[in-house]
Amino acid sequence: MSLLDELNIRRMAEGASVSIYVRDNCIAAVGETQGSTGLMTEQGLAYLVWRDGQAFLANKSGEIPATAEQVETIQKFSRDLATALNK
């Protein structure tokens, strides 16, 4: 069993330069480096952004404040994926 499996992270797609990894409602694109991690919301894929120390989920529809739980979910997924991929 790989570390990805142990961390419940799945590779959903693999292209020539980018692979897509998911766990629950988190998603990340990884190429030479780990890209941004997003969270699937009712409005679609949203990325964690910071403005003046405040966390937001941003997507094509705009930005909404992120909850502490959403921030922790995204950050934990990013850390776990980086650990599993040694990035």
Residue pairs with C-beta under 8 A, 6 or more apart in sequence:
2 84
3 83
3 84
4 10
4 11
4 21
4 84
4 85
7 23
7 80
7 81
7 83
7 84
8 23
8 24
9 21
9 22
9 23
9 77
9 80
9 81
9 84
10 21
10 22
10 23
11 19
11 20
11 21
12 20
12 21
12 22
12 27
13 19
13 20
14 20
17 31
17 32
18 29
18 30
18 31
18 35
19 29
19 30
19 31
20 27
20 28
20 29
20 30
21 27
21 28
21 30
21 81
22 28
23 77
23 80
23 81
24 73
24 77
25 39
25 40
25 41
25 73
26 37
26 38
26 39
26 40
26 73
26 74
26 77
27 37
27 38
27 39
27 40
27 45
28 34
28 35
28 36
28 37
28 38
28 77
28 78
28 81
29 35
29 36
30 81
30 85
30 87
33 87
34 78
34 81
34 82
34 85
34 87
36 47
36 48
37 47
37 48
37 74
37 77
37 78
37 81
38 45
38 46
38 47
38 48
38 74
39 45
39 46
39 47
39 48
39 57
39 70
39 73
39 74
40 46
41 57
41 59
43 59
43 61
44 59
44 60
44 61
45 59
46 57
46 58
46 59
46 64
47 57
47 58
47 59
48 55
48 56
48 57
48 58
48 66
48 70
48 71
48 74
48 75
49 55
49 56
49 57
49 58
49 63
50 56
51 63
54 65
55 65
55 66
55 70
55 71
56 63
56 64
56 65
56 66
57 63
57 64
57 65
57 66
57 70
66 74
81 87
